[in-house]
Amino acid sequence: ASPSSGACAGRSSSSRRCWGTTMRARPLGATALRASADGTKAVQSLRADAEAGIPAAQHVLGVAYRDGGLVGKDLEWAAHWLHKAASQGHAKSQLELGMLFLNGKGVQEDEKVSASWVSLAANQGLGDAQFQMAMMLLGGIGVEVNGEWAKYWLEQAAANPERSAKSDDALFRLGLMYQTGQQVEQDIKQALMYFERACDNDHAQAFVKVQEIRRNKGFISPGNTPGLPGRIRRELWGGNGW
């Protein structure tokens, strides 16, 4: 069973984080529009499709207004078009609209409304939304803190067939929950398993956690991580002399 939108009611928090989604939509994507020989006509065509009620076009136009470049940046128009698509069940638009409400961009800030939109996208199987929903449940952002549901959504994000960077972030967060006993019973072996799975895809922070658990030395610094690949060490701490 999946959490219902009823899971999205509760207290708020001042914490702010945003995890975006990769924009892939039909009939026209932003990359194709930028590469178009006649960008004006391409935008006009996109706008016509959006006004005709095509959710994918509404999503692309909404993201374009949010980011600028393709069209002039206008967060209120971004919210308008994302809401149009989200109301038709477009999962990526539901997540992006939720993030606008979370951060008060183009709309009045409302964490509960944000969580409701993110929940809809998560229940449709969008991995980035599943990860975002988990983080909101862990932080009490627009919802009551609920470790059981947070764990559920992290597991869904980690196993999502449409893998993204958030799939490995979900594995890492599951590891942290078990390592620290956050909302679950502490289990170092389970934490290590999740960290090692994240390491399989070169998750830099997971490498550090694996070292930390195996060596049982607490905080890891460049001086006591000889087993880490040089590329990961440089990414974490910079420099090239060690």
Accessible surface in RSA format (square Angstrom, percent):
REM  Atomic radii and reference values for relative SASA: ProtOr
REM  Chains: A
REM  Algorithm: Lee & Richards
REM  Probe-radius: 1.40
REM  Slices: 20
REM RES _ NUM      All-atoms   Total-Side   Main-Chain    Non-polar    All polar
REM                ABS   REL    ABS   REL    ABS   REL    ABS   REL    ABS   REL
RES ALA A   1   134.70 123.8  63.52  98.0  71.18 161.9  80.43 113.3  54.26 143.7
RES SER A   2    64.12  54.2  39.61  52.9  24.51  56.5  13.79  29.4  50.34  70.5
RES PRO A   3     3.95   2.9   1.02   0.9   2.93  10.6   2.86   2.4   1.09   6.8
RES SER A   4    74.30  62.8  63.51  84.8  10.79  24.9  49.94 106.4  24.36  34.1
RES SER A   5    61.78  52.2  50.33  67.2  11.44  26.4  14.56  31.0  47.22  66.2
RES GLY A   6    59.77  73.7   0.00   N/A  59.77  73.7  38.91 106.8  20.86  46.7
RES ALA A   7    29.45  27.1   9.99  15.4  19.47  44.3  22.80  32.1   6.65  17.6
RES CYS A   8     6.69   5.1   0.11   0.1   6.58  15.5   0.00   0.0   6.69   7.2
RES ALA A   9    62.05  57.1  51.53  79.5  10.52  23.9  52.04  73.3  10.01  26.5
RES GLY A  10    17.08  21.1   0.00   N/A  17.08  21.1  13.20  36.2   3.88   8.7
RES ARG A  11   137.00  57.5 127.17  64.8   9.83  23.4  50.58  69.1  86.42  52.4
RES SER A  12    76.64  64.8  54.23  72.4  22.40  51.6  16.58  35.3  60.06  84.1
RES SER A  13    33.79  28.6  20.24  27.0  13.55  31.2  18.89  40.2  14.89  20.9
RES SER A  14   108.97  92.1  82.32 109.9  26.65  61.4  53.51 114.0  55.46  77.7
RES SER A  15    51.73  43.7  40.50  54.0  11.24  25.9  31.80  67.7  19.93  27.9
RES ARG A  16    82.69  34.7  58.07  29.6  24.62  58.6  43.57  59.6  39.12  23.7
RES ARG A  17   127.38  53.5 118.35  60.3   9.04  21.5  46.15  63.1  81.23  49.2
RES CYS A  18    79.29  60.0  49.04  54.7  30.25  71.1  21.75  55.1  57.54  62.0
RES TRP A  19    15.32   6.1  12.99   6.3   2.33   5.5   9.10   4.9   6.22  10.1
RES GLY A  20    45.47  56.1   0.00   N/A  45.47  56.1  25.03  68.7  20.44  45.8
RES THR A  21    23.55  16.8   3.06   3.1  20.49  48.8   4.83   6.5  18.72  28.3
RES THR A  22   100.53  71.5  89.62  90.9  10.91  26.0  59.48  79.9  41.05  62.1
RES MET A  23    51.01  26.4  27.51  18.2  23.50  56.0  27.70  23.6  23.31  30.9
RES ARG A  24   189.40  79.5 169.10  86.2  20.31  48.4  51.84  70.8 137.57  83.4
RES ALA A  25    23.58  21.7   0.07   0.1  23.52  53.5   8.10  11.4  15.48  41.0
RES ARG A  26   196.81  82.6 194.37  99.1   2.44   5.8  74.16 101.4 122.65  74.3
RES PRO A  27    67.08  48.9  41.12  37.5  25.96  94.4  43.52  35.9  23.57 146.5
RES LEU A  28    45.01  25.1  44.09  31.5   0.92   2.3  45.01  31.6   0.00   0.0
RES GLY A  29    19.47  24.0   0.00   N/A  19.47  24.0  15.01  41.2   4.46  10.0
RES ALA A  30     7.53   6.9   4.84   7.5   2.68   6.1   4.84   6.8   2.68   7.1
RES THR A  31   109.06  77.6 106.23 107.7   2.83   6.8  73.90  99.3  35.17  53.2
RES ALA A  32    56.06  51.5  41.27  63.7  14.79  33.6  49.06  69.1   7.00  18.5
RES LEU A  33     2.80   1.6   0.35   0.3   2.45   6.2   0.76   0.5   2.05   5.5
RES ARG A  34   147.86  62.1 113.73  58.0  34.13  81.3  61.37  83.9  86.49  52.4
RES ALA A  35    84.03  77.3  47.80  73.8  36.23  82.4  59.29  83.5  24.73  65.5
RES SER A  36    43.14  36.5  19.72  26.3  23.42  54.0  17.22  36.7  25.92  36.3
RES ALA A  37   117.10 107.7  67.83 104.7  49.26 112.1  79.37 111.8  37.72  99.9
RES ASP A  38    58.00  40.6  53.20  53.0   4.79  11.3  27.73  65.3  30.27  30.2
RES GLY A  39    31.72  39.1   0.00   N/A  31.72  39.1  22.84  62.7   8.88  19.9
RES THR A  40    91.51  65.1  81.91  83.0   9.60  22.9  50.90  68.4  40.61  61.4
RES LYS A  41   140.71  68.6 136.25  83.6   4.46  10.6  80.34  72.3  60.37  64.3
RES ALA A  42    14.09  13.0   7.00  10.8   7.09  16.1  13.66  19.2   0.43   1.1
RES VAL A  43    21.27  14.0  21.27  19.3   0.00   0.0  21.27  18.5   0.00   0.0
RES GLN A  44   108.04  60.4 101.60  74.3   6.44  15.3  38.18  81.3  69.86  53.0
RES SER A  45    53.06  44.8  44.82  59.8   8.24  19.0  27.32  58.2  25.74  36.1
RES LEU A  46     0.03   0.0   0.03   0.0   0.00   0.0   0.03   0.0   0.00   0.0
RES ARG A  47    74.18  31.1  74.18  37.8   0.00   0.0  29.87  40.8  44.31  26.9
RES ALA A  48    56.91  52.3  47.56  73.4   9.35  21.3  51.71  72.8   5.20  13.8
RES ASP A  49    34.40  24.1  34.35  34.2   0.05   0.1   0.10   0.2  34.30  34.2
RES ALA A  50     0.67   0.6   0.00   0.0   0.67   1.5   0.00   0.0   0.67   1.8
RES GLU A  51   119.02  68.3  85.10  64.4  33.92  80.8  30.37  58.7  88.65  72.4
RES ALA A  52    80.76  74.3  38.07  58.8  42.69  97.1  50.81  71.6  29.95  79.3
RES GLY A  53    27.72  34.2   0.00   N/A  27.72  34.2  19.88  54.6   7.84  17.6
RES ILE A  54    68.43  38.9  67.07  50.0   1.36   3.3  68.43  49.3   0.00   0.0
RES PRO A  55    42.41  30.9  42.41  38.7   0.00   0.0  42.41  35.0   0.00   0.0
RES ALA A  56    19.53  18.0  18.38  28.4   1.15   2.6  18.38  25.9   1.15   3.0
RES ALA A  57     0.00   0.0   0.00   0.0   0.00   0.0   0.00   0.0   0.00   0.0
RES GLN A  58     5.42   3.0   5.42   4.0   0.00   0.0   0.00   0.0   5.42   4.1
RES HIS A  59     0.56   0.3   0.56   0.4   0.00   0.0   0.00   0.0   0.56   0.7
RES VAL A  60     0.00   0.0   0.00   0.0   0.00   0.0   0.00   0.0   0.00   0.0
RES LEU A  61     0.00   0.0   0.00   0.0   0.00   0.0   0.00   0.0   0.00   0.0
RES GLY A  62     0.00   0.0   0.00   N/A   0.00   0.0   0.00   0.0   0.00   0.0
RES VAL A  63     5.07   3.3   5.07   4.6   0.00   0.0   5.07   4.4   0.00   0.0
RES ALA A  64     4.84   4.5   0.02   0.0   4.83  11.0   4.84   6.8   0.00   0.0
RES TYR A  65    22.42  10.5  22.42  12.8   0.00   0.0   9.53   7.2  12.89  15.9
RES ARG A  66    55.45  23.3  53.09  27.1   2.35   5.6  20.96  28.6  34.48  20.9
RES ASP A  67    79.74  55.9  52.38  52.1  27.36  64.7  23.94  56.3  55.80  55.7
RES GLY A  68    10.35  12.8   0.00   N/A  10.35  12.8   4.90  13.5   5.45  12.2
RES GLY A  69    80.72  99.5   0.00   N/A  80.72  99.5  40.00 109.8  40.72  91.2
RES LEU A  70    27.59  15.4   7.92   5.7  19.66  49.4  10.98   7.7  16.60  44.7
RES VAL A  71    19.82  13.0   9.89   9.0   9.93  23.9  19.36  16.8   0.45   1.2
RES GLY A  72    58.40  72.0   0.00   N/A  58.40  72.0  43.50 119.4  14.90  33.4
RES LYS A  73   138.60  67.6 105.61  64.8  32.99  78.5  49.82  44.8  88.78  94.6
RES ASP A  74    53.29  37.3  47.21  47.0   6.09  14.4  14.02  33.0  39.28  39.2
RES LEU A  75    49.45  27.5  44.52  31.8   4.93  12.4  44.52  31.3   4.93  13.3
RES GLU A  76   128.38  73.7 121.23  91.7   7.15  17.0  35.13  68.0  93.24  76.1
RES TRP A  77   118.73  47.6 117.57  56.9   1.16   2.7  89.04  47.5  29.68  48.2
RES ALA A  78     0.00   0.0   0.00   0.0   0.00   0.0   0.00   0.0   0.00   0.0
RES ALA A  79     7.09   6.5   6.11   9.4   0.98   2.2   6.49   9.1   0.60   1.6
RES HIS A  80    70.80  38.7  60.73  42.2  10.07  25.8  42.05  43.3  28.75  33.4
RES TRP A  81    14.67   5.9  14.67   7.1   0.00   0.0  14.55   7.8   0.12   0.2
RES LEU A  82     0.00   0.0   0.00   0.0   0.00   0.0   0.00   0.0   0.00   0.0
RES HIS A  83    83.01  45.4  83.01  57.7   0.00   0.0  50.33  51.9  32.68  38.0
RES LYS A  84    93.71  45.7  90.16  55.3   3.55   8.5  34.83  31.4  58.88  62.7
RES ALA A  85     0.00   0.0   0.00   0.0   0.00   0.0   0.00   0.0   0.00   0.0
RES ALA A  86     1.97   1.8   0.00   0.0   1.97   4.5   0.00   0.0   1.97   5.2
RES SER A  87    70.23  59.3  33.44  44.6  36.78  84.7  34.26  72.9  35.97  50.4
RES GLN A  88    98.12  54.9  60.87  44.5  37.25  88.7  36.22  77.1  61.91  47.0
RES GLY A  89    33.05  40.8   0.00   N/A  33.05  40.8  22.55  61.9  10.50  23.5
RES HIS A  90    36.83  20.1  28.94  20.1   7.88  20.2  25.81  26.6  11.02  12.8
RES ALA A  91    21.92  20.2  16.98  26.2   4.94  11.2  16.98  23.9   4.94  13.1
RES LYS A  92    39.96  19.5  39.49  24.2   0.47   1.1  26.59  23.9  13.37  14.2
RES SER A  93     0.00   0.0   0.00   0.0   0.00   0.0   0.00   0.0   0.00   0.0
RES GLN A  94     8.37   4.7   8.37   6.1   0.00   0.0   0.00   0.0   8.37   6.3
RES LEU A  95     0.18   0.1   0.18   0.1   0.00   0.0   0.18   0.1   0.00   0.0
RES GLU A  96     4.51   2.6   3.91   3.0   0.60   1.4   0.00   0.0   4.50   3.7
RES LEU A  97     1.16   0.6   1.16   0.8   0.00   0.0   1.16   0.8   0.00   0.0
RES GLY A  98     0.00   0.0   0.00   N/A   0.00   0.0   0.00   0.0   0.00   0.0
RES MET A  99     7.60   3.9   6.50   4.3   1.10   2.6   6.78   5.8   0.82   1.1
RES LEU A 100     5.46   3.0   5.31   3.8   0.15   0.4   5.46   3.8   0.00   0.0
RES PHE A 101    33.57  16.8  33.57  20.8   0.00   0.0  33.57  20.4   0.00   0.0
RES LEU A 102     0.26   0.1   0.26   0.2   0.00   0.0   0.26   0.2   0.00   0.0
RES ASN A 103    43.82  30.2  23.66  22.9  20.15  48.5   7.64  18.4  36.18  35.0
RES GLY A 104    30.85  38.0   0.00   N/A  30.85  38.0   4.69  12.9  26.16  58.6
RES LYS A 105   106.04  51.7 104.16  63.9   1.88   4.5  49.51  44.6  56.54  60.2
RES GLY A 106    26.18  32.3   0.00   N/A  26.18  32.3   8.16  22.4  18.03  40.4
RES VAL A 107    38.42  25.3  20.04  18.1  18.38  44.3  31.37  27.3   7.05  19.1
RES GLN A 108   160.15  89.6 142.47 104.1  17.67  42.1  54.42 115.8 105.73  80.2
RES GLU A 109    89.92  51.6  70.25  53.1  19.67  46.8  21.16  40.9  68.76  56.1
RES ASP A 110    56.02  39.2  50.32  50.1   5.70  13.5  13.73  32.3  42.29  42.2
RES GLU A 111    14.20   8.2   9.70   7.3   4.50  10.7   7.82  15.1   6.38   5.2
RES LYS A 112   110.00  53.7 109.28  67.0   0.72   1.7  55.49  49.9  54.50  58.1
RES VAL A 113    51.73  34.0  49.82  45.1   1.91   4.6  51.68  44.9   0.04   0.1
RES SER A 114     0.00   0.0   0.00   0.0   0.00   0.0   0.00   0.0   0.00   0.0
RES ALA A 115     0.00   0.0   0.00   0.0   0.00   0.0   0.00   0.0   0.00   0.0
RES SER A 116    39.30  33.2  39.30  52.5   0.00   0.0  21.84  46.5  17.47  24.5
RES TRP A 117    37.28  15.0  37.28  18.0   0.00   0.0  29.96  16.0   7.32  11.9
RES VAL A 118     0.00   0.0   0.00   0.0   0.00   0.0   0.00   0.0   0.00   0.0
RES SER A 119     1.69   1.4   1.69   2.3   0.00   0.0   0.00   0.0   1.69   2.4
RES LEU A 120    74.76  41.6  73.41  52.5   1.35   3.4  73.52  51.6   1.24   3.3
RES ALA A 121     0.00   0.0   0.00   0.0   0.00   0.0   0.00   0.0   0.00   0.0
RES ALA A 122     1.12   1.0   0.00   0.0   1.12   2.5   0.00   0.0   1.12   3.0
RES ASN A 123    57.61  39.7  27.72  26.8  29.90  72.0  22.15  53.3  35.47  34.3
RES GLN A 124    99.67  55.7  60.68  44.3  38.99  92.8  33.84  72.0  65.83  49.9
RES GLY A 125    35.93  44.3   0.00   N/A  35.93  44.3  23.25  63.8  12.68  28.4
RES LEU A 126    24.72  13.8  19.73  14.1   4.98  12.5  23.77  16.7   0.94   2.5
RES GLY A 127    10.92  13.5   0.00   N/A  10.92  13.5   6.44  17.7   4.48  10.0
RES ASP A 128    16.45  11.5  15.08  15.0   1.37   3.2   2.95   6.9  13.50  13.5
RES ALA A 129     0.00   0.0   0.00   0.0   0.00   0.0   0.00   0.0   0.00   0.0
RES GLN A 130     9.22   5.2   9.22   6.7   0.00   0.0   0.00   0.0   9.22   7.0
RES PHE A 131     4.47   2.2   4.47   2.8   0.00   0.0   4.47   2.7   0.00   0.0
RES GLN A 132     1.30   0.7   1.30   1.0   0.00   0.0   0.00   0.0   1.30   1.0
RES MET A 133     2.43   1.3   2.43   1.6   0.00   0.0   1.95   1.7   0.48   0.6
RES ALA A 134     0.00   0.0   0.00   0.0   0.00   0.0   0.00   0.0   0.00   0.0
RES MET A 135    19.77  10.2  16.31  10.8   3.46   8.2  16.31  13.9   3.46   4.6
RES MET A 136     0.17   0.1   0.17   0.1   0.00   0.0   0.17   0.1   0.00   0.0
RES LEU A 137     3.00   1.7   3.00   2.1   0.00   0.0   3.00   2.1   0.00   0.0
RES LEU A 138    16.60   9.2   4.51   3.2  12.10  30.4   4.60   3.2  12.00  32.3
RES GLY A 139    34.24  42.2   0.00   N/A  34.24  42.2  23.66  64.9  10.59  23.7
RES GLY A 140     0.17   0.2   0.00   N/A   0.17   0.2   0.03   0.1   0.14   0.3
RES ILE A 141    10.86   6.2  10.86   8.1   0.00   0.0  10.86   7.8   0.00   0.0
RES GLY A 142     0.00   0.0   0.00   N/A   0.00   0.0   0.00   0.0   0.00   0.0
RES VAL A 143     0.10   0.1   0.10   0.1   0.00   0.0   0.10   0.1   0.00   0.0
RES GLU A 144    99.02  56.8  97.08  73.4   1.94   4.6  45.34  87.7  53.67  43.8
RES VAL A 145    46.45  30.6  24.58  22.3  21.87  52.7  24.58  21.4  21.87  59.3
RES ASN A 146    52.68  36.3  47.75  46.1   4.93  11.9   8.43  20.3  44.25  42.8
RES GLY A 147     3.92   4.8   0.00   N/A   3.92   4.8   0.69   1.9   3.23   7.2
RES GLU A 148   142.81  82.0 131.23  99.3  11.59  27.6  50.33  97.3  92.49  75.5
RES TRP A 149    78.42  31.5  78.36  37.9   0.06   0.2  54.27  28.9  24.15  39.2
RES ALA A 150     0.00   0.0   0.00   0.0   0.00   0.0   0.00   0.0   0.00   0.0
RES LYS A 151    52.09  25.4  52.09  32.0   0.00   0.0  17.49  15.7  34.59  36.8
RES TYR A 152    49.93  23.3  48.08  27.4   1.84   4.8  40.85  30.7   9.08  11.2
RES TRP A 153     4.60   1.8   4.60   2.2   0.00   0.0   3.18   1.7   1.42   2.3
RES LEU A 154     0.00   0.0   0.00   0.0   0.00   0.0   0.00   0.0   0.00   0.0
RES GLU A 155    56.82  32.6  51.93  39.3   4.89  11.6  21.74  42.1  35.08  28.6
RES GLN A 156    68.22  38.1  64.70  47.3   3.52   8.4   1.02   2.2  67.20  51.0
RES ALA A 157     1.21   1.1   0.50   0.8   0.71   1.6   0.50   0.7   0.71   1.9
RES ALA A 158     5.34   4.9   3.33   5.1   2.00   4.6   3.33   4.7   2.00   5.3
RES ALA A 159    77.51  71.3  50.35  77.7  27.16  61.8  59.00  83.1  18.51  49.0
RES ASN A 160    11.43   7.9   7.12   6.9   4.32  10.4   3.13   7.5   8.31   8.0
RES PRO A 161   126.92  92.5  92.97  84.8  33.95 123.4 103.40  85.4  23.53 146.2
RES GLU A 162   137.46  78.9 121.51  91.9  15.95  38.0  52.51 101.6  84.95  69.4
RES ARG A 163   122.16  51.3  90.19  46.0  31.96  76.1  61.80  84.5  60.36  36.6
RES SER A 164    47.26  39.9  30.53  40.7  16.72  38.5  41.93  89.3   5.32   7.5
RES ALA A 165    75.17  69.1  57.49  88.7  17.68  40.2  65.58  92.3   9.59  25.4
RES LYS A 166    37.16  18.1  37.16  22.8   0.00   0.0  10.48   9.4  26.68  28.4
RES SER A 167     3.18   2.7   2.35   3.1   0.83   1.9   0.12   0.3   3.06   4.3
RES ASP A 168    17.77  12.4  17.77  17.7   0.00   0.0   3.59   8.5  14.17  14.1
RES ASP A 169    32.11  22.5  31.93  31.8   0.18   0.4   6.97  16.4  25.14  25.1
RES ALA A 170     0.00   0.0   0.00   0.0   0.00   0.0   0.00   0.0   0.00   0.0
RES LEU A 171     5.15   2.9   5.15   3.7   0.00   0.0   5.15   3.6   0.00   0.0
RES PHE A 172    16.29   8.1  16.29  10.1   0.00   0.0  16.29   9.9   0.00   0.0
RES ARG A 173    50.60  21.2  50.60  25.8   0.00   0.0   8.31  11.4  42.29  25.6
RES LEU A 174     0.61   0.3   0.61   0.4   0.00   0.0   0.61   0.4   0.00   0.0
RES GLY A 175     0.00   0.0   0.00   N/A   0.00   0.0   0.00   0.0   0.00   0.0
RES LEU A 176    31.04  17.3  31.04  22.2   0.00   0.0  31.04  21.8   0.00   0.0
RES MET A 177     0.30   0.2   0.30   0.2   0.00   0.0   0.20   0.2   0.10   0.1
RES TYR A 178    26.07  12.2  26.07  14.8   0.00   0.0  12.84   9.6  13.24  16.3
RES GLN A 179    21.14  11.8  18.37  13.4   2.77   6.6   9.66  20.6  11.48   8.7
RES THR A 180    88.29  62.8  57.16  57.9  31.13  74.2  59.05  79.3  29.23  44.2
RES GLY A 181    26.96  33.2   0.00   N/A  26.96  33.2   5.10  14.0  21.86  48.9
RES GLN A 182    64.32  36.0  56.99  41.7   7.33  17.4  27.53  58.6  36.79  27.9
RES GLN A 183    95.76  53.5  60.35  44.1  35.41  84.3  13.08  27.8  82.67  62.7
RES VAL A 184    29.68  19.5  11.17  10.1  18.51  44.6  22.60  19.6   7.08  19.2
RES GLU A 185   156.05  89.6 137.18 103.8  18.87  44.9  59.50 115.1  96.54  78.8
RES GLN A 186   106.58  59.6  85.72  62.6  20.86  49.7  20.22  43.0  86.36  65.5
RES ASP A 187    61.25  42.9  55.26  55.0   5.99  14.2  14.41  33.9  46.84  46.7
RES ILE A 188    75.19  42.8  70.93  52.8   4.26  10.3  70.93  51.1   4.26  11.6
RES LYS A 189   178.03  86.9 169.00 103.7   9.03  21.5 113.51 102.2  64.52  68.7
RES GLN A 190    57.50  32.2  55.66  40.7   1.85   4.4   4.51   9.6  53.00  40.2
RES ALA A 191     0.00   0.0   0.00   0.0   0.00   0.0   0.00   0.0   0.00   0.0
RES LEU A 192    39.73  22.1  39.73  28.4   0.00   0.0  39.73  27.9   0.00   0.0
RES MET A 193    70.24  36.4  66.66  44.1   3.58   8.5  65.24  55.5   5.00   6.6
RES TYR A 194    15.87   7.4  15.87   9.0   0.00   0.0   2.30   1.7  13.56  16.7
RES PHE A 195     0.00   0.0   0.00   0.0   0.00   0.0   0.00   0.0   0.00   0.0
RES GLU A 196    57.65  33.1  55.74  42.2   1.91   4.6  22.48  43.5  35.17  28.7
RES ARG A 197   102.48  43.0 100.00  51.0   2.48   5.9  33.50  45.8  68.98  41.8
RES ALA A 198     0.00   0.0   0.00   0.0   0.00   0.0   0.00   0.0   0.00   0.0
RES CYS A 199    18.88  14.3  13.99  15.6   4.89  11.5  12.00  30.4   6.89   7.4
RES ASP A 200   117.85  82.6  83.33  82.9  34.52  81.6  29.05  68.4  88.80  88.6
RES ASN A 201    79.90  55.1  55.27  53.4  24.63  59.3  15.68  37.7  64.22  62.1
RES ASP A 202    76.85  53.8  62.59  62.3  14.25  33.7  10.73  25.3  66.12  65.9
RES HIS A 203    22.29  12.2  15.81  11.0   6.47  16.6  18.67  19.2   3.62   4.2
RES ALA A 204    12.99  11.9   8.64  13.3   4.35   9.9   8.64  12.2   4.35  11.5
RES GLN A 205    99.54  55.7  97.56  71.3   1.97   4.7  25.16  53.6  74.37  56.4
RES ALA A 206     0.00   0.0   0.00   0.0   0.00   0.0   0.00   0.0   0.00   0.0
RES PHE A 207    37.33  18.7  36.72  22.7   0.61   1.6  36.74  22.3   0.59   1.7
RES VAL A 208    23.94  15.8  23.94  21.7   0.00   0.0  23.94  20.8   0.00   0.0
RES LYS A 209    42.79  20.9  42.79  26.3   0.00   0.0  16.33  14.7  26.46  28.2
RES VAL A 210    10.36   6.8  10.36   9.4   0.00   0.0  10.36   9.0   0.00   0.0
RES GLN A 211    26.55  14.8  25.90  18.9   0.65   1.5   1.72   3.7  24.83  18.8
RES GLU A 212    34.74  19.9  33.03  25.0   1.71   4.1   5.58  10.8  29.16  23.8
RES ILE A 213    30.47  17.3  13.69  10.2  16.78  40.4  19.10  13.8  11.36  30.8
RES ARG A 214   157.62  66.2 120.69  61.5  36.94  87.9  48.72  66.6 108.90  66.0
RES ARG A 215    89.30  37.5  67.94  34.6  21.36  50.9  22.07  30.2  67.23  40.7
RES ASN A 216   133.26  91.9 112.72 108.9  20.55  49.5  21.63  52.1 111.63 107.9
RES LYS A 217   119.95  58.5  91.26  56.0  28.69  68.3  62.38  56.2  57.57  61.3
RES GLY A 218    38.66  47.7   0.00   N/A  38.66  47.7  34.02  93.3   4.64  10.4
RES PHE A 219   167.75  83.9 146.78  90.9  20.96  54.5 151.35  91.8  16.40  46.9
RES ILE A 220     3.06   1.7   0.00   0.0   3.06   7.4   0.00   0.0   3.06   8.3
RES SER A 221    38.44  32.5  38.44  51.3   0.00   0.0  19.96  42.5  18.48  25.9
RES PRO A 222    40.88  29.8  37.13  33.9   3.74  13.6  37.36  30.8   3.52  21.9
RES GLY A 223    77.38  95.4   0.00   N/A  77.38  95.4  42.77 117.4  34.61  77.5
RES ASN A 224    37.58  25.9  33.85  32.7   3.73   9.0  20.10  48.4  17.48  16.9
RES THR A 225     0.00   0.0   0.00   0.0   0.00   0.0   0.00   0.0   0.00   0.0
RES PRO A 226    96.78  70.5  68.55  62.5  28.23 102.6  72.79  60.1  23.98 149.1
RES GLY A 227    51.29  63.3   0.00   N/A  51.29  63.3  25.67  70.5  25.62  57.4
RES LEU A 228     8.33   4.6   1.54   1.1   6.80  17.1   1.71   1.2   6.63  17.8
RES PRO A 229    62.01  45.2  49.96  45.5  12.05  43.8  62.01  51.2   0.00   0.0
RES GLY A 230    31.94  39.4   0.00   N/A  31.94  39.4  18.07  49.6  13.87  31.1
RES ARG A 231   121.91  51.2 116.82  59.5   5.09  12.1  68.87  94.1  53.04  32.1
RES ILE A 232     0.18   0.1   0.18   0.1   0.00   0.0   0.18   0.1   0.00   0.0
RES ARG A 233    24.45  10.3  24.45  12.5   0.00   0.0   4.80   6.6  19.66  11.9
RES ARG A 234   114.26  48.0 106.65  54.4   7.61  18.1  28.67  39.2  85.59  51.9
RES GLU A 235   116.16  66.7  80.74  61.1  35.42  84.3  44.39  85.9  71.77  58.6
RES LEU A 236    53.92  30.0  25.00  17.9  28.92  72.7  27.24  19.1  26.67  71.8
RES TRP A 237    84.35  33.9  48.95  23.7  35.41  83.1  40.40  21.5  43.95  71.3
RES GLY A 238    30.22  37.3   0.00   N/A  30.22  37.3  26.98  74.0   3.24   7.3
RES GLY A 239    54.95  67.8   0.00   N/A  54.95  67.8  36.45 100.0  18.50  41.4
RES ASN A 240   134.85  93.0 106.82 103.2  28.03  67.5  21.57  51.9 113.28 109.5
RES GLY A 241    74.32  91.7   0.00   N/A  74.32  91.7  37.68 103.4  36.65  82.1
RES TRP A 242   108.19  43.4  64.42  31.2  43.76 102.8  78.93  42.1  29.25  47.5
END  Absolute sums over single chains surface
CHAIN  1 A    11751.9       8855.9       2896.0       5885.9       5866.0
END  Absolute sums over all chains
TOTAL         11751.9       8855.9       2896.0       5885.9       5866.0
